[in-house]
Amino acid sequence: MKTTEPDTDRADEPGGPVGLAADRALLSRTSTAERVADILRTRIAEGYFQPGERLSEDMIGKALGVSRNTLRESFRLLTHERLLVHRLNRGVFVRMLAVQDVVDIYRTRLLVECAVVHDLGEPPYALARLDAAVGGGERAALDEDWRGVSTANIHFHSELVALAGSARTDELMRSVLAELRLAFHVVDDPRGLHQPYLVRNRAILEALRSGDRTHAEGLLAQYLADSRAQLVEAYAGLVTDDA
């Protein structure tokens, strides 16, 4: 019996030329929205846009030279990441975390970061980028650049998770740490929140350098428990649970 290959060139099929052309246009718009989202995500992380602040479509759209539709798609992406919130008839705002959000973020960090260290396997480990993050924080502290210390601490934990070599885990941690910075901006005490942990970053690094991942995991678990307690106590005095 003669068989024929399916006709994949038919314009009325989902995979045909007409459908692909439409998809290409959509991809172009989505790519632009993702780039805009990257810019806004960075600005939110830096504190340029503060928690609770309303984002102006007109101002941001004109500043970036993008259409309203593109900007709204970028807002949608960042809302999905829990960095923004849409309030009916009021607009889009940088999200203000509730205390329980902070607790949940640390629960996620504990599960992910400790699992990465636990599963590292046999040493030696590729620690160059982690070492650079620790050194960057220490140099920023010497300059009394406490925002720089905060950023270096975020990099430390990102690079720690990156040791797993998992793009999925990296993406998860980028989202979690970006959300966490919303709480840091509310407390607005980068020296008090981050300076005490510089020496602990160094201790975790040195434990990994020596090949003792069990000790490093224990140090990290205690680090995260202490950081959570400190941040929750400070944050709870500044916001309400219905934030």
Steps between C-alpha positions, in 0.01 A plus 500: 500500500636839405535746781541874477677737730278752675485829317675734744492792256127557505430858598185406690686262736629627835859437389456644153654819364208722594503383863878529526497854365248600766704324767817680390334838547379394843850378590646836404260683728554255783879532468474878532273463804749264661779751448288773656420265789873443550557876528213550744603195705848647542362840595270344758790298644709818524223683681438752221134398521404446863249250646152649492587743221262534205665457160402758239440348158545838330827585674661161462374448144638837385829451684560159341341581165263202503133462429232475764428140398865399537521668838185329621640163394817570699283594799318169459829309505616676816162448664542128434837525679323666795698823466199704389132493587206627292227676694169539322432858385818619674787372290814297548709525816829361624398225737516548875571164659311374803698355790386151400647557155840561657469182707405302190791642299743382765334160508562472127857619537571247771366216286685604185832633626565224752403235245749643253783485755394155618508360145825657381680170478873457541737799518667703368219742414504784247509786751649789301172691458395431859841627616454815292160565662647463849790731414265754346296519818808541715634781281163676501494484881845660521362785287188513720295434187217314673285478188799341334526254788133413451553440129810290565308285747233437239773404254651266758179301533439504124849363436459242776191361329672524161741231622221253425532573129121510460336769288165425667641552848679817391174640363315413820760672715504812284127534559520424873788738565342779295185465708702499822655834414155657522515433874856632526388833348226538760733440794761727337783399733749332267785525748308334781346239273809400305828594666476231772480230232820588314710290735250216466519516121875461535461206739269316258741564214796369698308189607429425134857577404618242753252250352281481812156545348329354810646779713413756232139377494473534879644851489259596225193362678580697815582808291158492332317438829672799663447723197131410486450576871678834469314612188157383619540684830599823326242467224207413726530838669463684169221323312173322564413149384248636250774695319 
